[in-house]
Amino acid sequence: AEYMGNETYGGLLWPMPCTLDVSEADATRIFNSSQVALRDKYFNLIAILTVEDVFEPDLEVECLAVFNTTDESHPGVDYVLNKGGAVYIGGALRGFRLPQHYDYLEIRRTPA
């Protein structure tokens, strides 16, 4: 993926890329045009991802672009380099429902 600082190609502020990382083992079972169910921790269906892209990102480039460091004492860098999956998948999302929350309802907002 190509990063342009913290902006989209249209110039809108987008401070961090949204990525879906998977293990190499999971990636071998995911192909373009396959569908992946995205569920919350209670197994509720949130969305279906129709896979359009499966790739291995340059994680150090991502860390420099997003966190301005590759120092693994930074929690975000530590996750990207040591805990996250080595393969990213992307594609079209079809939402089914927003995740259910029970706290802070008066201040929760959707991105739109």
VENNOR-V10163 format. One line per field, one symbol per residue. phi: phi as a letter, one per 30 degrees, with the letter a starting at -180 (. if undefined). psi: psi as a letter, one per 20 degrees, with the letter a starting at -180 (. if undefined). burial: I if it has 24 or more other C-alpha atoms within 12 Angstrom, else O. Layout:
BEGIN
phi = ???
psi = ???
burial = ???
END
This chain:
BEGIN
phi = .cccicbdddjddbdbdcbbcbddddddccbeidcbdcbddciddcacccdcabacdddddddddcciacdddddddedddbbdddbcbbldccdcadedbcchedcdbddd
psi = qpqlckqrhijqpnhpqoqoqrrhghhiiprqirpppoqaijjppgrppopiporornhhgggghgikqjoiiphggggghihrqipqqrappoqgqqqpqiqkhijpqrh.
burial = OOOOOOOOOOOOOOOOOOOIIIOOOOIOOIOOOOOIOIOOOOOOOOOOIOIOIIIOIOIIOIIIOIIOOIOOOOOIIOOIIOOOOIIIIIIOOOOOOOOOOOOOOOOOOOOO
END
